[in-house]
Amino acid sequence: MTQTPLGPHDQAEPPGGGIAVGEVPVAEGGDTTAGTSGAAIVGRSPGQLAWIRLKRDRVALVSGIVLVIMFVLAIAAPLISKLYGANATDQHSDLLDTSGYPLGYLGGISGSHWLGLEPQLGRDVLMQLIYGMRTSLVIAFLAAIITISIGIVIGIVAGYAGGIVDSIINWFIDLVLAFPFFIFCLAAIPVITNKVYGERGDVSALFRVGLIIGVFACFSWTYPARLVRGQVLSLREREFVEAARAAGAGMGHILFRQLLPNIWAPILVVFSLNVPQFITGEAALSFLNIGVVEPTPDLGRMINNGTTFLQTDPFYTMVSGATILILVLAFNLFGDSVRDALDPKSSR
């Protein structure tokens, strides 16, 4: 059988269907740097690859935009209040009828009050929502940061130490998980508040916010701790840890300079999913009247107040509930997208 000779510009396909000589392998993202003498592959770190996957995810893009808008509204609440011409605590009793309900349609919506007024008190609903988002986000982020920090320290120590230390920590985690969260809050928060303030009743809003964050931190560190422990158990016998031990590195260096940077991806995912959990938890506590106290605006307390006027003014309850729904849904969708972007085996 006669074979046709190869021309000066023809290339033979290597056995097995590999890349022919002169072909340029394309890295993820499609970027190559080609020259006349050859080609170079553009290397990317795992963080860069995750960022590329995240930018391609439309769900992450939409949910991220929603979160940015809500963050900007919450941060710029004082400026918005000045431009809008109303504060969250201002009472417009002149715009209420004799029964305490807002004059006009849909709870008193007008050019001066875009989402109407709160029944009985006459406070602007839009400013209550913006400042309420600010309260929820501050509590959720501070609680998530403290929770993750406690979970990292306990989990990394348990996973690396092993033995009796690991057994004691696991037993304590099981003990904490045995407590029902909301029942404990119903019992503990009023008792602690009464212990500090007695019968005065003038509870500081800052004290109640700190108490809620402390309760969240006491009960929510267990899952991050178990996650970090499992990751450390799989990494503590790796070559880079053995090399650090052989070089004379101390335990603190091994734990926080060698192991911790290699488990940041699952920690970031847990953080992004903890924030919406704390938003709903804080709203639930306020709905049960053991959350943030007046006059600090709060989304959960708005829903609680709105249940009294559900038949006469349902719009007031609907807007506060819809705000929590959008905020939590955007966080959950964005957290799922972050998890998929950090997972190299993900199909998305």
N, C-alpha and C positions, 0 to 999 in steps of 0.2 A: 504494500500500500504506500503510495507516494504522498509525502507531506509537503504542503506549500511553505516555502521558506519565509521566515519573518522579515518584514521590511525594517527600515531604519527606525521607524517610529512605533513599531508594534512591540507589545509586551506579552510575555508568556504568563498564563495563569498558573500560580503555584499549586502543587498538589493539595487536595483537601479544600479547595475553594477559599484560600486565605487571601490576604491583601497583596496585590501585585506590587512589584517594585516600582516606586514612584508614586503610589497612591497615598493620600493623606488621610490618616484616621481622624475622624471628627470627634471631639470631646462633647460631652453633654452641653447643650446650649448652642452648638453649631459654630463655635469660634475656632478658627485655625490660623496659624501664621505660616504662610508658605513662601518660600524663596526659590531662586533658580537652582540652588544646590540641594534642597531638601525641604523638610517640613518639621515644625515643632508643635507639640501638643500643649495647649494651654491648660495648666493644672489648676484645680480648684479645691479649696478646703471643703469639709462637710458642711460648714456653715454657709459658704457661698452656694453650694448645690441646693441646700434647703431653701435659701432665699430665692433662687431661680424657680424652684418648684412652687413656692408660695406665691410669687408674682404671676405665675401662669394659672393659678386657681381662681376662678371667677367668684366662687363662694367666699373665699378669703378676701378678695378685693371689695366686694359689696359689704360684707360684715365689717371689714376694717374701716371703710369710709363711714359707716354708721357709727362705729365706736369713736372715731376721730371727731365727728360732729358733736356727739354727746359729751366727749371730754372737753372740747372747746367751750361748749355751753356751760358746763359745770365750772371750769376754771375761770371763765370770764363772767360769772354770775353778777358780781358787783358792777362791772361796766355795763352789762346788759340792763341791770336795774336802773342805772342812771339814764341810759338812752331810752328805755321803755317808759320811764316816768312813774314807776310803781315799785314797791318793795314787797318782799314775801310776807312781812308782818303788818303792813298797812291795812287798816280796816275801812272799807267803804260802805258804811252803814246807810248812807244817803241813797245808795243804789239798791237797797233791799226793801221789800214790801213790809207790811205790818206783821206778817207771819215769819219774817226773816229769810224769805226766799228772794233770789236775784230777780230784778225786773228785766223783762225782755225774753228772748228765745234762747233755748239751750243753755240755761244757767247764766244769762246776762252777757252773752257774747256781744262785743261792740268794738269800735275802732280803738278805744282806750284799753279794753280788756279782751285780748284775742281769744282766750279760752274761758271767759266768764269769771264768775266770782264764787267763792265758797259760801254755801248756805249758812245762815246764822251769824257768822263772823265777818263775811264780806271781804275776805282776803283774795288777792288776785291768784287765780289757779295756775297761770303760766309761770309766774315767779315761784310759786310753791313747788311746781314740778322741777324747775331748774335747780333751785336750792336743795330740793329733796334728792335729786340725782347727785348733787355734790356731797351730801351727807352719806348716801349709800356707797359711793365710790371711795370716799376717804376711809370709811370703816372697812370696806371689803379689801382694799389694797393694803392697808396697814395690818389687818388680820392675816392676809395671805403671806405678806413678807415675814411676819413673826412666826407664823405656822411653818413655813418652808424652812426658815432658819433653825427652828427647834428640831424639825424632822431630819434635816441634814446632819446636824451635830450628833443626835442620838443614833440615827441609822448608820452613819459612817463608823462611829465607835463600836456599835454592836457587830457590824459586819466584819470589821478588821480584827477586833479583839477575840470574838468567838468564845467558846467555852462557857464558863459560869456567867460571865458578863452578858453574853448574848442571851442566855437563858433567862436571866433576871429581867432584862429589858423586854424580851418577848412576853414574859409573864405580866409585866406592868402594862404593856400595850393591850393585852387581852383584858386586863382589869378596867382600863379606861374605856375600851369599846363596849364593855358591859353596861355602862351607864347610859340610860336614855337621855338624849340631849335636851329636848324641849321640856321634859318633866323636871330635869335638873334645873333648867333656867327658870321655870315657873317657881321653883322652891328657893333657889339660891339668890337670884337677883333681888327680889324684894327684901330678903333677910339681910343681905349685905348692905343694901341701900338704907334700910332702917337702922342697922348697926352704926353706920357712919353719920346719918343725918338725924336719927331719932324720930321724934314726932313733929319736927319742924315742917317737913313737907316741901321745902324749897330746894329740891334736888338740882344740883348743877348739871347742865347739859353735857359739859365736858367730862364730868365724873361718870355719867351714864354711858357716854361713848367709849370711854376707857374701859369700863366694866364689860361692855359687850365685846370689845376687841379681846379682852382677857379671857372671857368665856369661850370665844371661838378658838383662841390659841390653845387653851387647855384641852379641848376635845378634838381638834382637827389635825394635830401633828402626827397622829398615828399612821395614817396612810402614807404620807411622804417618808416617814421613818422606815416603814417596811419596804417601800420601793427602793430607797437608797441602800438599805441593808442588803437586799437581794442583788443589786448591781455591784456592791462592794465584794460580796461573796464570790462573784464570778470574775473579779478583777484582781483580787489580792494576791493570787499566785502567779500572775502574769510576769513576763520577763522584765518589763520596765520597773515593776515593784521590787523584784529581786535585785535588779541592778542598783536601785536606790538604797536598799538595805546594805548591799555590799560596799557601796560608797560611803557608808556611815551616816546616812540621813536619819534624822530623828523622826519620831512618830508624827509630830505635827506636820512636818514637810511631806511625809508620805501620804497622810490623810488628805491634806488640803492643797498640796501642790502637785501631787501625782494622781491620786484617785479622783478627787472632786472634779477636775477639768474634763475627765472622761465620762462623767455621768450628768453633764449639764442638760442634755437634750430631754430625758424624761422628767427632770426637775422643772424645766421650762414648761412642759406640757401640763404637769400637775398644777403649777402656778396659774396657768391660763384657764384651767377648769375649776380651780378653787375660788377665783374671784366671783363668778356668777353664783356659785353655791353660797357664798357669804352674803351676796346681795339679797337673795331670796330668804336666807336665814334672818338677816337683819330686818327685812320687811315683815317676816312672820312674827318676830318678837315685838315689833311696834304694833302690829295688828292685835296682838294679845295684851297690849298696854304695859309691857315690861321692856320696851325699847327706848328709843330716844324721846325725851320729854319735851313738852312745849317750852318756849316758842320755836325751837329748832324745827324747820320743815323736814318732813320725812314721808316717803312714798307709802310705806306700810300704814302709818297712822292716817294718811289721807284716805286709804281704802277703808279703814275702820270707821272713820267719820262718815264716809259716804254711804255705808250700809244703812245708816239712819234715814237717809234721804233717797234711797234707791228707787222708790216709786214716784216721788215727786220731782227729783232732779237726778236721773240716772247718768247724765253726761259727766258729772263730777267724779263718780266712781269709775266710769269707763276710761277716762283719760289717764288717771293714775295707774290703773291696772294695765292699760296698753303700754305705758312708759316702762313699767317693770318687765313686761313681756318682751318688748323690743330690745331692751338693754341686755337681758339675760340670754335671749335667743342669739343676739349678735355675738356675745362673748362665747357661747357654746359652739357656734358655727366656726368662729375664728380659732378657738381652741382645737377643734377637730382638724381644721386645715393645717394648723401648726404641727399637730401630731403626725399627719400624713406627710408633710414636707420633711420632717426630721427622720422619717422612717424610710431608709433606702430600698426596702422591699415592698413599699406601698405601690399599688397599681394606679393610684391617682397621679 
